[in-house]
C-alpha cells in the first residue's frame, strides 16, 4: 500500500514536470525569421543590425563611418556612400557584407533573407516611412556598364535609389549614356546607346514616353521651348549625321542634318537662340538656329583635329568652351548676337578632358581629365587653370554636374583601370564612383560608390 502511494506520488511529479516543460516550450520566444511576414523595424530589423554589426566588426568587414544604432543613422551611410539602398538589396553594401561572413551560425540564411525582404520592401522604419521618399535634391547617374541609373541624395550624399533598366523592359546592355532633367524636376530623360532609345521618366521614375533612334548620346534641353536635343554616341560605328529635336510633350521628333560625321558635343545658348554641335572625327562644329531648328553655319578652325568631346556655355551666352580629347586642350569661343563664332583662346589641360561644367555664377569651369585621373578647375575671369584636383575615387573621370546653389560639383568616374580600390571588392573596375567637390574650397567632400562605368550625370 505504501509502495502504491509512493508510486502515485512519483507519477504525479513526473506529470507535473512534463506539463511545466510543455508550457515552457509553448512560450518559447525563439524568432522564426523565415515565418515572419509582417516585418517590424524595432522588433525584427534593429536587433539583427546590432548582431551583425558586432560580427562584421569581429571579421574586419565593417564599413568605416557607418552607424547602425538607429534607422536614421543607418541611412546616413558610410565613408563611401550608402550602406542600404531602399528597394535594392543586391546593391546594398550591408547586405553584401553579411553574406561574406565566414563565422556563420544556424539560422543565418533566414536572418539574412529577412533583411533582404525588408530592403526590397523599401527599408521602412517602425512607422512605415521609406527613406528619401520625399527627396527633391537629386543627382542622376548613368551606370553605362551596368544598365542602371543611380539616384544620389544631395543632402546625405548617398545613393538613395537604383533603377535597373531591365525592370523597365530594356536590355541588360542598354548602355545608359547621358541624362538631363527638366528645371522644375517634373521629368528626366536618359539616352540608351545600345537599345537605341531616348526615354522620358516622370518625377516618380515611371516611363511616360520614348523615342527610337540609332545610338543617341549627349542631350540638352531648350530653355524656353519644349524641345530636347540629342546627339550621337561616340561608341557607335556609323551613327547618322544628324541632331534630333524631340518634342517633349509627345516625344515626336525631327532630325537636323549636319555636314559632318559623328555629331557628339552638344550645348544650348542660355537664351535659347543657338545650339552648338561638334564632330568627334572631324575638325568641325555647327551653329544651329534653335528657334527654327535649322543649320545656321559650320566652322573649322586651324588646328589638327582636337576631337571635341563636349561644350558648355557661360551663363550670359557670349562665349562657350569645348574640350579636345586628343589635344588635351580647353578651347574658348566667342559668339555674337547673330550666332557668329570666333576663336578666343586655348588652354592646356590633363590628358583627355571630358565633360565640362560651369558653376552658376559663371566664374569657374570644372572638367575631368580621363587619362590623367584629375579634375581641372578653370578660372573663367582670369582665363587660366587655377587648380588641378585629385583624390581617392578620381579615376577615369567622365561626366559632371553642379548643384543649383553652386555648392557642390559632382564628377562621375568610370574607374576603367581599377585605380580606385573599393574596400570590400576584388573586382575594382566594376565599381564606379561619384566624387563630390566643394566648389569654393575645391576640397574633396566625399567619394560615393555607384555602378559600373558611370557616364553622364545631371542635377535636379
TITIZA-866685 format. One record per residue (C-alpha): residue in one letter; x, y, z. Coordinates in pm, whole numbers, padded with zeros to 5 digits, always signed. Example, Ala and Ser with C-alpha at 12.3 -4.5 7.8 and 13.67 -1.06 7.14 Angstrom:
// TITIZA-866685
A+01230-00450+00780S+01367-00106+00714
// end
This chain:
// TITIZA-866685
X+00000+00000+00000X+00284+00233+00090X+00453+00140-00238X+00135+00225-00429X+00113+00566-00264X+00481+00629-00336X+00436+00526-00698X+00133+00751-00733X+00322+01050-00594X+00612+00979-00831X+00381+00963-01131X+00214+01292-01036X+00552+01458-01003X+00657+01336-01347X+00332+01457-01500X+00379+01797-01338X+00734+01821-01471X+00620+01728-01821X+00337+01982-01801X+00576+02258-01696X+00820+02168-01975X+00536+02178-02225X+00440+02527-02108X+00800+02642-02141X+00810+02511-02498X+00474+02671-02572X+00612+03011-02466X+00949+02970-02646X+01049+03320-02762X+01277+03197-03042X+01217+03409-03353X+01149+03206-03664X+01267+03461-03918X+01155+03264-04219X+00797+03270-04090X+00778+03648-04040X+00553+03817-04293X+00477+04140-04106X+00824+04289-04062X+00870+04545-03785X+01186+04753-03771X+01211+04774-03391X+01130+04410-03318X+01299+04239-03611X+01546+04457-03802X+01726+04665-03537X+01821+04355-03329X+01966+04195-03643X+02158+04513-03728X+02304+04511-03376X+02402+04144-03403X+02556+04170-03749X+02739+04492-03664X+02931+04310-03392X+03003+04013-03616X+03118+04232-03907X+03347+04424-03674X+03494+04098-03544X+03582+03995-03900X+03708+04341-04010X+03422+04377-04256X+03258+04683-04105X+03232+04996-04326X+03419+05299-04196X+03195+05573-04062X+02876+05365-04058X+02645+05382-03757X+02372+05120-03727X+02231+05208-03386X+01923+05366-03541X+01727+05374-03866X+01818+05739-03921X+02192+05680-03874X+02185+05374-04099X+02073+05582-04396X+02339+05844-04344X+02569+05582-04492X+02938+05519-04456X+03257+05685-04576X+03197+05592-04941X+02822+05619-04972X+02513+05414-04895X+02509+05106-04672X+02147+05024-04753X+01969+05131-05072X+01589+05110-05042X+01433+04854-05280X+01781+04731-05381X+01915+04453-05158X+02165+04328-05416X+02318+04676-05437X+02320+04735-05060X+02667+04703-04908X+02545+04594-04564X+02350+04306-04717X+02650+04207-04929X+02884+04209-04629X+02673+03986-04404X+02683+03733-04686X+03064+03742-04668X+03084+03641-04300X+03297+03331-04251X+03182+03253-03896X+02825+03155-03977X+02561+03037-03732X+02243+02834-03757X+01964+03048-03891X+02188+03297-04074X+02017+03225-04405X+01676+03311-04261X+01811+03621-04085X+01980+03747-04399X+01671+03677-04606X+01458+03879-04364X+01692+04176-04411X+01670+04125-04787X+01290+04125-04776X+01290+04438-04561X+01520+04622-04803X+01319+04512-05107X+01007+04649-04936X+01175+04991-04919X+01355+04954-04582X+01083+05135-04382X+01116+05243-04021X+00874+05139-03746X+00622+05399-03867X+00642+05279-04227X+00841+05575-04358X+01051+05492-04666X+01396+05657-04672X+01431+05953-04911X+01072+05920-05033X+01038+06298-05017X+01383+06380-05159X+01390+06663-05413X+01762+06746-05435X+01890+06462-05651X+02181+06380-05882X+02102+06122-06152X+02388+05896-06263X+02404+05674-06573X+02582+05346-06497X+02666+05272-06858X+02828+04934-06786X+02553+04813-06553X+02236+04914-06741X+02115+05108-06440X+02067+05460-06308X+02174+05564-05957X+01993+05845-05778X+02210+06030-05524X+02051+06229-05243X+02245+06557-05229X+02163+06628-04864X+02312+06300-04740X+02549+06226-05033X+02441+05863-05060X+02274+05656-05331X+01902+05668-05245X+01766+05453-05530X+01894+05227-05808X+01680+05192-06119X+01759+04871-06308X+01663+04924-06671X+01587+04554-06720X+01298+04602-06476X+01156+04852-06726X+01183+04609-07017X+01518+04724-07158X+01818+04502-07221X+02092+04419-06972X+02334+04605-07201X+02121+04912-07276X+02419+05143-07209X+02257+05448-07047X+02486+05731-07152X+02353+06074-07065X+02079+06231-06851X+01908+06569-06844X+01641+06688-06600X+01359+06937-06651X+01430+07254-06447X+01113+07202-06242X+01200+06838-06177X+00881+06701-06332X+01064+06477-06578X+01406+06347-06674X+01548+06189-06988X+01811+05922-07048X+01978+05814-07373X+02029+05439-07420X+02307+05383-07672X+02271+05010-07731X+01892+04995-07715X+01861+05295-07946X+01620+05497-07735X+01572+05828-07560X+01340+05760-07267X+01133+06008-07065X+01062+05939-06696X+00840+06137-06461X+00946+06253-06114X+00833+05919-05966X+01062+05735-06209X+00783+05600-06429X+00824+05585-06808X+00597+05835-06982X+00742+05832-07333X+01031+05732-07558X+01189+05784-07898X+01356+05518-08112X+01674+05645-08278X+02016+05496-08357X+02284+05541-08088X+02165+05854-07904X+02434+06025-07698X+02459+06365-07529X+02144+06571-07478X+02039+06921-07379X+01704+07089-07311X+01593+07410-07478X+01543+07673-07203X+01213+07813-07335X+01074+07566-07591X+00956+07212-07513X+01243+07066-07712X+01510+06814-07616X+01814+06791-07842X+02012+06468-07876X+02341+06398-08049X+02505+06066-08133X+02720+05838-07921X+03094+05814-07967X+03082+05434-07937X+02859+05383-08240X+03030+05252-08558X+02826+05459-08805X+02579+05697-08640X+02356+05925-08851X+02492+06271-08930X+02207+06448-08759X+02092+06601-08432X+01747+06516-08301X+01499+06784-08194X+01248+06598-07976X+00915+06750-07875X+00899+06662-07504X+00519+06694-07495X+00451+06399-07723X+00804+06263-07787X+00781+06315-08162X+01096+06442-08331X+01261+06580-08639X+01622+06538-08750X+01852+06832-08813X+02117+06725-09069X+02475+06839-09006X+02757+06828-09265X+02996+06604-09073X+03021+06260-08918X+02954+06164-08559X+02789+06475-08408X+02863+06433-08039X+02922+06752-07837X+02605+06950-07772X+02530+07275-07587X+02243+07525-07594X+02286+07900-07551X+02119+08005-07221X+01873+08236-07400X+01782+07954-07640X+01886+08127-07963X+02159+07891-08081X+02267+07530-08037X+02627+07412-08078X+02703+07066-08218X+03057+06937-08276X+03207+06635-08451X+03423+06371-08287X+03603+06272-08606X+03630+06596-08800X+03757+06939-08700X+03411+07087-08747X+03121+07216-08545X+02787+07364-08635X+02576+07652-08514X+02208+07558-08528X+01929+07814-08512X+01745+07682-08205X+01428+07880-08277X+01381+07719-08620X+01586+07400-08563X+01785+07455-08881X+02157+07462-08957X+02288+07819-08949X+02664+07784-09008X+02955+07539-08998X+03302+07623-08865X+03650+07479-08895X+03937+07642-08704X+04309+07598-08778X+04425+07304-08570X+04474+06934-08603X+04150+06757-08517X+04109+06810-08142X+03819+06560-08116X+03562+06779-07943X+03403+06580-07660X+03162+06832-07510X+03079+07203-07497X+02933+07436-07236X+02814+07799-07249X+02892+08070-06995X+02574+08198-06824X+02540+08514-07036X+02578+08315-07359X+02853+08533-07506X+03106+08251-07522X+03135+07876-07488X+03407+07624-07410X+03487+07293-07580X+03711+07011-07460X+03954+06845-07700X+04011+06478-07626X+04327+06429-07833X+04467+06779-07794X+04427+06782-07412X+04304+07138-07452X+04018+07359-07340X+03904+07586-07625X+03719+07912-07575X+03497+08057-07848X+03315+08390-07859X+02962+08413-08001X+02794+08738-08101X+02422+08814-08104X+02393+08685-08463X+02544+08350-08372X+02879+08423-08537X+03161+08229-08368X+03528+08323-08334X+03820+08155-08157X+03902+08319-07826X+04182+08119-07666X+04307+07770-07584X+04441+07630-07257X+04631+07313-07173X+04454+07057-06953X+04525+06700-06846X+04503+06406-07085X+04163+06351-07246X+03943+06619-07087X+03580+06509-07092X+03255+06680-06986X+03294+07038-06855X+03053+07216-06623X+03035+07583-06522X+02913+07685-06177X+02604+07912-06172X+02789+08239-06107X+02999+08183-06419X+03337+08217-06250X+03473+07862-06266X+03469+07566-06502X+03536+07211-06379X+03635+06927-06612X+03762+06575-06552X+04071+06453-06736X+04003+06087-06813X+04358+05955-06855X+04525+06186-06602X+04283+06091-06321X+04240+06456-06234X+03992+06743-06243X+04098+07079-06384X+03948+07399-06244X+03950+07685-06493X+03919+08047-06379X+03685+08195-06641X+03750+08556-06539X+04128+08519-06531X+04143+08282-06831X+04371+08031-06662X+04372+07689-06500X+04360+07772-06130X+04376+07424-05977X+04420+07056-06056X+04229+06826-05823X+04298+06463-05743X+04193+06226-05468X+04064+05882-05379X+03792+05800-05629X+03904+06034-05907X+03961+05754-06156X+03884+05791-06529X+03656+06093-06476X+03376+06133-06728X+03060+06336-06655X+02999+06645-06444X+02721+06848-06290X+02681+07121-06030X+02411+07188-05772X+02183+07482-05844X+02323+07674-05546X+02678+07625-05676X+02791+07450-05358X+02895+07110-05491X+03044+06984-05816X+02983+06616-05892X+03219+06420-06119X+03142+06067-06240X+03443+05833-06255X+03443+05517-06465X+03740+05362-06281X+03831+05186-06605X+04172+05065-06484X+04068+04995-06126X+04269+05289-05990X+04007+05331-05720X+04007+05023-05497X+03674+04969-05320X+03739+04845-04965X+03531+04527-04985X+03561+04426-05351X+03827+04250-05557X+03677+04349-05894X+03773+04716-05864X+03691+04816-06222X+03328+04708-06178X+03278+04982-05918X+03248+05339-06040X+03241+05649-05823X+03097+05996-05792X+03344+06241-05641X+03192+06546-05475X+03397+06867-05462X+03332+07186-05271X+03313+07446-05549X+03464+07717-05329X+03746+07540-05144X+03798+07266-05406X+03812+07011-05123X+03706+06654-05198X+03397+06627-04978X+03303+06265-05045X+03353+05969-05275X+03033+05776-05347X+03041+05425-05491X+02794+05362-05776X+02759+05108-06058X+02992+05006-06340X+03127+05276-06574X+02921+05579-06470X+02899+05829-06755X+02656+06121-06787X+02512+06281-06473X+02263+06559-06404X+02126+06751-06106X+01759+06801-06029
// end
